[in-house]
Amino acid sequence: MKRTLSVVLVLILALTSLSVSATENESENIAAEELFKSYITDIYGATDYMTYEELGTVGENTLAYGMHSEATDTFYTAVLGDWVFRKFYIAAPYKLALYIITDNTVYPLETAYSMDIITDEDLPTIAGLTQRVSARQMGTVEKAVYNYLNKNGFFSSSSYSYNFIGEIDDDGLLCVVKAQTNDYDYSEVIGDYQVFSEPNPWLFAKGTQLFVVGDLELNDNAVWSLKDACDNEIVTMEEVKALCEKENVSGVHIAPYIPDTEPTSEVPASSETEPASSEATSESEVAPVEKTPKLSAKTASLNAGKTITLKVTDGTANTWLSSETSVATVKNGKITALKKGTAMVYALLKDGRYLSCKVSVKTSPKLSKSSVTVNKGKTVKVKISGKVQSINNKYTSTKIAKIIAKKNDTTIKVKGLKKGITNLKVTVNGKKLILKVTVK
């Protein structure tokens, strides 16, 4: 009997211990999540959407994955030591990142690494825990390219992207790679070719360039820009072009270079008069002068809600793109201004070249009043300026006041529900506006 009671007592104690342990873990998880939410709110303010997920522990630290809506960029890249942590495109406007939580403090993964909270020895563990973010360890070629880009100021680590294209030398001692840089307007003439990055709004103002890598065993600094490699006769543009076509490379184009010069009818002056030749070439035999495609405007300045249409002369645009679709959109050459900022609009031509126009949006959508006072049960009108008709408004109401309006209205009604003060959100052209409401 005593033995039975002893066994039961031990089981009860064990179950109690498990229950307490589970409760403590649950409490710790809740506490960490609240820390994260507080951290995001302190930096970005109130957010419409936020998610938090613990991925595991790294030593005595917690590795977490977080995503929220208050951000302008939607790529995540962290280069730590020899490791690259990257999350590719996530539907705007959500921003995600990896975080380290320790001693009741939240740190972005990069900050924790720079402060030695995590070290190179921890990176393989983190790579194994990152379920939602891809992780890879750089090889010799990629590491050399990364060091070259970093040393020469081509990019910040947050925009880093790398792709191996292929080898030019049969012995594998010479290869071409492409990398994402901070020069969105990258375009240069190399020999008889124009090389330029493909305009792409999803790259968020980052352009793609080609680089050449040599024998790193002989020289660990054997990395060159494409132009330097061609100027120094390390490779030829014909070799690079053939390799890119073979590997079906995207993001960067190589097209025949056509100088942007106007034809001239002037004849150089001569001190002697040449006798007329009986074998003069007829007009029908003169080769036609190739016309250079042009855009109707290279710059444009608009207020929010306004439009302008661009046209291509002496050429045909296959595709129109905007570098910042939150600032300005473009469809068939028609640019629509959404909110204050700058965007590059590109017309991609049939021959692979592109034309560009810098668009400056001078104003953002706004409300006629930033705050209103209304009596309970009554309404007050507020006007919206700078609205694009084709983009629906979004409204957020509270228990104190609500917005009465259709999605395309340029005048809204605010109705007081009960006494108090509240902030209502009105999203116009994707921009969030705050209306302070006092209900009496």
C-alpha positions as CSV (number, residue, x, y, z in Angstrom):
1,M,0.0,0.0,0.0
2,K,2.8,2.4,0.9
3,R,4.6,1.5,-2.3
4,T,1.4,2.2,-4.3
5,L,1.0,5.6,-2.6
6,S,4.6,6.4,-3.3
7,V,4.3,5.6,-7.0
8,V,1.1,7.7,-7.2
9,L,2.8,10.6,-5.4
10,V,5.8,10.5,-7.7
11,L,3.4,10.5,-10.8
12,I,1.5,13.5,-9.4
13,L,4.7,15.4,-8.8
14,A,6.0,14.6,-12.3
15,L,2.7,15.7,-13.9
16,T,2.7,18.9,-11.9
17,S,6.3,19.6,-12.9
18,L,5.4,19.1,-16.6
19,S,2.3,21.3,-16.2
20,V,4.4,24.1,-14.5
21,S,7.1,23.7,-17.2
22,A,4.6,24.0,-20.0
23,T,2.9,27.0,-18.4
24,E,6.3,28.7,-17.9
25,N,7.2,28.0,-21.6
26,E,3.9,29.4,-22.7
27,S,4.3,32.5,-20.6
28,E,7.8,33.0,-22.0
29,N,6.5,32.7,-25.5
30,I,3.8,35.3,-24.8
31,A,6.3,37.6,-23.2
32,A,8.7,37.3,-26.2
33,E,5.8,38.0,-28.6
34,E,4.7,41.1,-26.7
35,L,8.4,42.3,-26.7
36,F,8.4,41.9,-30.5
37,K,5.1,43.7,-31.0
38,S,6.3,46.6,-28.7
39,Y,9.6,46.8,-30.6
40,I,7.8,47.0,-34.0
41,T,5.3,49.6,-32.7
42,D,8.1,51.8,-31.3
43,I,9.8,51.9,-34.6
44,Y,7.0,52.0,-37.1
45,G,4.0,53.0,-35.1
46,A,0.7,51.2,-35.1
47,T,0.5,48.5,-37.8
48,D,-2.5,46.9,-39.6
49,Y,-0.9,43.5,-39.6
50,M,1.8,41.8,-37.5
51,T,2.8,38.2,-37.1
52,Y,5.4,36.6,-34.9
53,E,6.8,33.1,-34.8
54,E,9.6,31.6,-32.7
55,L,11.9,29.4,-34.7
56,G,14.1,28.0,-31.8
57,T,16.9,28.8,-29.6
58,V,20.5,29.7,-30.4
59,G,22.5,29.3,-27.2
60,E,20.6,31.3,-24.6
61,N,19.0,33.5,-27.2
62,T,15.6,33.1,-29.0
63,L,15.5,33.2,-32.8
64,A,12.2,34.6,-34.1
65,Y,10.6,35.4,-37.5
66,G,8.4,38.5,-37.7
67,M,6.4,40.2,-40.4
68,H,4.5,43.5,-40.3
69,S,2.7,45.8,-42.7
70,E,4.4,49.2,-42.1
71,A,7.3,49.0,-44.6
72,T,8.3,50.2,-48.0
73,D,10.6,47.3,-49.0
74,T,9.6,43.7,-49.3
75,F,12.9,41.9,-49.6
76,Y,14.9,40.6,-46.7
77,T,18.6,39.9,-47.1
78,A,21.2,39.5,-44.3
79,V,24.8,38.7,-45.1
80,L,26.6,37.5,-42.0
81,G,30.1,36.1,-42.4
82,D,30.0,33.5,-45.1
83,W,26.2,33.0,-44.8
84,V,23.4,34.7,-46.8
85,F,19.9,34.7,-45.4
86,R,17.3,35.9,-47.9
87,K,13.6,35.9,-48.4
88,F,12.5,36.6,-51.9
89,Y,9.5,38.6,-53.0
90,I,6.6,38.9,-50.5
91,A,3.4,40.7,-51.6
92,A,3.7,44.4,-50.7
93,P,3.4,46.1,-48.3
94,Y,4.6,43.4,-45.8
95,K,8.1,43.4,-44.4
96,L,9.7,40.4,-42.8
97,A,12.9,39.8,-41.0
98,L,14.7,37.5,-38.5
99,Y,15.2,38.7,-35.0
100,I,17.2,37.7,-31.9
101,I,15.5,38.1,-28.5
102,T,17.7,38.1,-25.4
103,D,17.6,39.7,-22.0
104,N,14.1,41.2,-22.7
105,T,15.5,43.0,-25.8
106,V,14.7,42.5,-29.5
107,Y,17.5,42.8,-32.0
108,P,17.4,42.4,-35.8
109,L,19.6,39.5,-36.7
110,E,22.2,41.7,-38.4
111,T,22.5,43.9,-35.3
112,A,22.8,40.9,-33.0
113,Y,25.7,39.7,-35.2
114,S,27.4,43.0,-35.2
115,M,27.2,43.2,-31.4
116,D,28.6,39.6,-31.0
117,I,25.4,38.4,-29.4
118,I,25.6,35.7,-32.0
119,T,28.8,34.6,-33.7
120,D,30.0,32.8,-36.8
121,E,29.7,29.5,-34.9
122,D,26.0,30.2,-34.4
123,L,25.2,30.8,-38.1
124,P,24.9,27.1,-39.1
125,T,22.4,26.6,-36.3
126,I,20.4,29.6,-37.4
127,A,20.5,28.3,-41.0
128,G,19.0,25.1,-39.8
129,L,16.2,26.9,-37.9
130,T,15.1,29.3,-40.7
131,Q,12.1,27.6,-42.1
132,R,10.7,30.6,-43.9
133,V,13.9,32.3,-45.0
134,S,16.4,30.6,-47.3
135,A,20.0,30.3,-46.1
136,R,23.1,29.3,-47.9
137,Q,26.8,29.4,-47.3
138,M,28.9,31.3,-49.9
139,G,31.2,29.3,-52.1
140,T,34.7,30.6,-53.1
141,V,33.5,32.4,-56.2
142,E,30.5,34.1,-54.6
143,K,32.6,35.2,-51.6
144,A,35.1,36.8,-53.9
145,V,32.3,38.6,-55.8
146,Y,30.7,39.8,-52.6
147,N,34.0,41.2,-51.3
148,Y,34.6,43.0,-54.6
149,L,31.1,44.6,-54.6
150,N,31.3,45.6,-50.9
151,K,34.8,47.1,-51.4
152,N,33.8,49.1,-54.4
153,G,30.5,50.4,-53.0
154,F,28.2,48.7,-55.4
155,F,25.5,47.9,-52.9
156,S,24.4,47.5,-49.3
157,S,24.2,44.0,-47.9
158,S,20.4,44.3,-47.6
159,S,20.1,44.4,-51.4
160,Y,22.6,41.6,-52.2
161,S,21.7,39.0,-54.8
162,Y,24.0,36.6,-56.7
163,N,23.7,34.2,-59.6
164,F,26.4,32.1,-61.3
165,I,26.0,32.2,-65.1
166,G,28.7,30.0,-66.5
167,E,32.3,29.5,-67.6
168,I,34.0,31.0,-70.6
169,D,37.3,29.1,-70.2
170,D,37.2,25.4,-70.8
171,D,39.4,24.9,-67.8
172,G,36.9,26.6,-65.5
173,L,39.3,29.4,-64.7
174,L,37.2,32.2,-66.1
175,C,33.5,32.7,-65.4
176,V,30.7,35.3,-65.5
177,V,28.3,36.0,-62.7
178,K,25.5,38.6,-62.2
179,A,24.8,40.5,-59.0
180,Q,22.2,43.0,-57.9
181,T,23.6,46.4,-57.3
182,N,22.3,49.8,-56.1
183,D,22.6,51.4,-59.6
184,Y,19.0,50.9,-60.9
185,D,19.8,53.0,-64.1
186,Y,22.9,50.9,-64.9
187,S,23.7,51.3,-68.6
188,E,27.1,51.5,-70.3
189,V,28.6,51.1,-73.7
190,I,31.3,48.4,-74.0
191,G,32.8,48.1,-77.5
192,D,30.0,47.7,-80.0
193,Y,27.4,46.8,-77.4
194,Q,25.1,48.6,-74.9
195,V,24.7,46.7,-71.6
196,F,21.9,47.6,-69.2
197,S,19.9,46.2,-66.4
198,E,16.4,45.2,-67.1
199,P,14.0,47.7,-65.4
200,N,12.0,45.8,-62.9
201,P,9.8,47.4,-60.2
202,W,10.1,44.3,-58.0
203,L,13.9,44.9,-57.6
204,F,13.1,48.2,-55.7
205,A,15.7,50.4,-57.3
206,K,18.4,47.8,-57.6
207,G,20.0,47.0,-61.0
208,T,21.7,43.8,-62.2
209,Q,25.2,43.9,-63.6
210,L,27.7,41.3,-64.9
211,F,31.1,40.6,-63.4
212,V,34.0,38.4,-64.5
213,V,35.9,36.1,-62.1
214,G,39.3,34.7,-62.9
215,D,41.6,32.1,-61.3
216,L,41.1,32.8,-57.6
217,E,43.8,30.3,-56.6
218,L,46.4,32.5,-58.3
219,N,44.8,35.8,-57.2
220,D,42.0,36.0,-54.6
221,N,41.2,39.5,-56.0
222,A,40.6,38.3,-59.6
223,V,37.2,39.9,-59.9
224,W,36.4,42.6,-62.5
225,S,33.4,44.6,-63.7
226,L,32.4,43.6,-67.2
227,K,33.8,46.8,-68.7
228,D,37.2,46.4,-66.9
229,A,37.4,42.8,-68.0
230,C,36.8,43.7,-71.7
231,D,39.0,46.8,-71.6
232,N,41.9,44.6,-70.3
233,E,41.1,41.9,-72.9
234,I,40.4,39.3,-70.2
235,V,37.1,38.5,-72.1
236,T,35.4,39.8,-75.2
237,M,31.8,41.1,-75.4
238,E,31.1,38.4,-78.0
239,E,32.1,35.7,-75.6
240,V,29.9,37.2,-72.8
241,K,27.0,37.7,-75.1
242,A,27.1,34.2,-76.4
243,L,27.3,32.8,-72.8
244,C,24.3,34.9,-71.7
245,E,22.2,33.8,-74.7
246,K,23.2,30.2,-74.1
247,E,22.2,30.3,-70.4
248,N,19.1,32.4,-71.1
249,V,20.1,35.1,-68.7
250,S,17.5,37.5,-67.4
251,G,17.8,40.9,-65.6
252,V,20.5,42.3,-67.8
253,H,20.5,42.9,-71.6
254,I,23.2,43.1,-74.2
255,A,22.1,44.9,-77.4
256,P,24.0,46.4,-80.4
257,Y,25.0,50.0,-79.6
258,I,23.4,52.7,-81.7
259,P,24.8,56.1,-81.0
260,D,22.2,58.8,-80.1
261,T,23.3,61.2,-82.8
262,E,21.3,63.2,-85.3
263,P,22.2,62.7,-89.0
264,T,23.9,65.7,-90.7
265,S,23.7,67.0,-94.2
266,E,26.8,69.1,-93.9
267,V,29.7,68.4,-96.3
268,P,33.3,69.2,-95.0
269,A,34.7,72.2,-96.7
270,S,37.5,71.6,-99.2
271,S,40.1,73.9,-100.8
272,E,39.9,72.1,-104.0
273,T,36.9,71.3,-106.1
274,E,36.6,67.6,-106.9
275,P,35.5,66.8,-110.4
276,A,32.1,65.2,-110.8
277,S,32.4,61.4,-111.1
278,S,30.5,59.6,-113.8
279,E,30.1,56.7,-111.4
280,A,28.2,58.8,-108.8
281,T,25.9,56.8,-106.5
282,S,22.2,57.4,-107.1
283,E,20.0,58.5,-104.3
284,S,18.2,55.1,-104.4
285,E,21.5,53.4,-103.5
286,V,22.2,55.5,-100.4
287,A,21.7,53.5,-97.2
288,P,18.8,54.8,-95.1
289,V,19.7,56.5,-91.8
290,E,18.5,54.5,-88.8
291,K,16.3,56.6,-86.6
292,T,16.8,56.6,-82.8
293,P,13.8,55.7,-80.7
294,K,12.8,58.5,-78.3
295,L,10.4,59.1,-75.5
296,S,8.1,62.2,-75.6
297,A,9.5,63.3,-72.2
298,K,12.5,62.4,-70.1
299,T,11.1,64.0,-66.9
300,A,7.6,64.6,-65.6
301,S,6.2,66.4,-62.6
302,L,2.7,65.6,-61.3
303,N,0.4,66.1,-58.3
304,A,-1.2,63.1,-56.7
305,G,-4.2,61.9,-58.7
306,K,-3.0,63.5,-62.0
307,T,-1.9,61.6,-65.2
308,I,0.3,62.1,-68.2
309,T,0.8,59.9,-71.2
310,L,4.2,59.2,-72.7
311,K,4.7,58.2,-76.4
312,V,7.6,56.5,-78.2
313,T,8.6,57.8,-81.5
314,D,10.6,55.8,-84.1
315,G,10.2,52.7,-82.0
316,T,7.7,50.4,-80.3
317,A,7.4,49.7,-76.6
318,N,6.5,46.1,-75.7
319,T,6.3,46.7,-71.9
320,W,5.9,49.7,-69.6
321,L,7.2,49.5,-66.0
322,S,7.5,51.7,-63.0
323,S,10.3,51.4,-60.4
324,E,8.0,52.5,-57.6
325,T,4.4,51.4,-58.1
326,S,3.4,53.0,-54.8
327,V,4.5,56.4,-56.1
328,A,3.3,56.2,-59.7
329,T,1.9,53.5,-62.0
330,V,2.1,53.2,-65.8
331,K,-0.1,51.4,-68.3
332,N,0.4,51.6,-72.0
333,G,2.4,54.8,-71.4
334,K,-0.2,56.5,-69.2
335,I,1.4,57.5,-65.9
336,T,-0.8,57.9,-62.8
337,A,0.6,59.8,-59.8
338,L,-0.3,58.2,-56.5
339,K,1.7,59.9,-53.7
340,K,4.7,62.1,-53.1
341,G,8.0,60.6,-54.2
342,T,10.1,59.7,-57.3
343,A,9.8,56.8,-59.7
344,M,11.5,55.8,-62.9
345,V,9.2,54.8,-65.7
346,Y,10.6,52.6,-68.4
347,A,9.5,51.7,-71.9
348,L,11.0,48.3,-72.9
349,L,11.5,48.3,-76.7
350,K,11.2,45.3,-79.1
351,D,15.0,45.4,-79.8
352,G,15.8,44.9,-76.1
353,R,16.8,48.5,-75.4
354,Y,14.8,50.8,-73.1
355,L,13.8,54.4,-72.7
356,S,13.3,56.1,-69.3
357,C,11.4,59.0,-67.8
358,K,12.0,60.3,-64.3
359,V,8.6,61.0,-62.6
360,S,8.4,63.4,-59.6
361,V,5.1,63.3,-57.7
362,K,5.0,66.6,-55.8
363,T,2.0,66.0,-53.5
364,S,0.3,63.1,-51.7
365,P,-3.4,62.6,-51.1
366,K,-4.8,64.5,-48.2
367,L,-7.9,65.2,-46.2
368,S,-9.4,68.7,-46.1
369,K,-9.3,68.5,-42.3
370,S,-6.9,66.7,-40.0
371,S,-9.3,66.7,-37.1
372,V,-13.1,67.2,-36.7
373,T,-15.5,67.6,-33.8
374,V,-19.0,66.1,-34.1
375,N,-22.0,65.6,-31.8
376,K,-23.1,62.1,-31.0
377,G,-25.5,60.8,-33.7
378,K,-24.6,63.6,-36.1
379,T,-22.3,63.7,-39.1
380,V,-19.6,66.0,-40.5
381,K,-18.1,66.0,-44.1
382,V,-14.5,65.8,-45.0
383,K,-13.1,66.1,-48.5
384,I,-10.3,64.0,-50.1
385,S,-7.9,65.5,-52.6
386,G,-5.4,63.7,-54.9
387,K,-7.5,60.6,-55.2
388,V,-7.1,58.3,-58.2
389,Q,-10.6,57.2,-59.4
390,S,-9.6,53.7,-60.2
391,I,-8.2,52.9,-56.7
392,N,-10.7,52.2,-54.0
393,N,-10.4,54.0,-50.6
394,K,-10.2,52.0,-47.4
395,Y,-11.8,53.1,-44.2
396,T,-11.3,52.0,-40.6
397,S,-14.0,52.9,-38.0
398,T,-14.0,52.5,-34.2
399,K,-16.7,52.3,-31.5
400,I,-16.5,56.1,-31.0
401,A,-17.0,57.1,-34.7
402,K,-17.4,55.6,-38.1
403,I,-17.0,56.7,-41.7
404,I,-20.0,56.6,-44.0
405,A,-18.8,56.6,-47.6
406,K,-18.4,54.5,-50.8
407,K,-15.0,53.3,-51.8
408,N,-14.6,55.8,-54.6
409,D,-16.0,58.9,-52.8
410,T,-13.9,62.1,-52.7
411,T,-16.1,63.3,-49.8
412,I,-16.7,61.2,-46.7
413,K,-19.1,61.6,-43.8
414,V,-17.9,61.0,-40.2
415,K,-20.7,60.0,-37.8
416,G,-20.3,60.3,-34.0
417,L,-21.3,57.1,-32.2
418,K,-20.4,57.8,-28.6
419,K,-18.5,60.5,-26.6
420,G,-14.7,60.3,-26.7
421,I,-11.7,60.9,-28.9
422,T,-10.5,58.5,-31.6
423,N,-8.3,58.2,-34.7
424,L,-9.9,57.0,-38.0
425,K,-7.8,55.7,-40.9
426,V,-8.5,56.6,-44.4
427,T,-6.3,55.0,-47.1
428,V,-6.2,56.8,-50.4
429,N,-4.0,55.6,-53.3
430,G,-2.4,53.2,-50.8
431,K,-1.4,56.1,-48.5
432,K,-2.7,56.0,-44.9
433,L,-4.2,59.2,-43.6
434,I,-5.3,59.8,-40.0
435,L,-8.4,61.8,-39.0
436,K,-8.7,62.7,-35.4
437,V,-12.4,62.7,-34.3
438,T,-13.8,64.2,-31.1
439,V,-17.4,63.1,-30.3
440,K,-19.3,65.3,-27.9
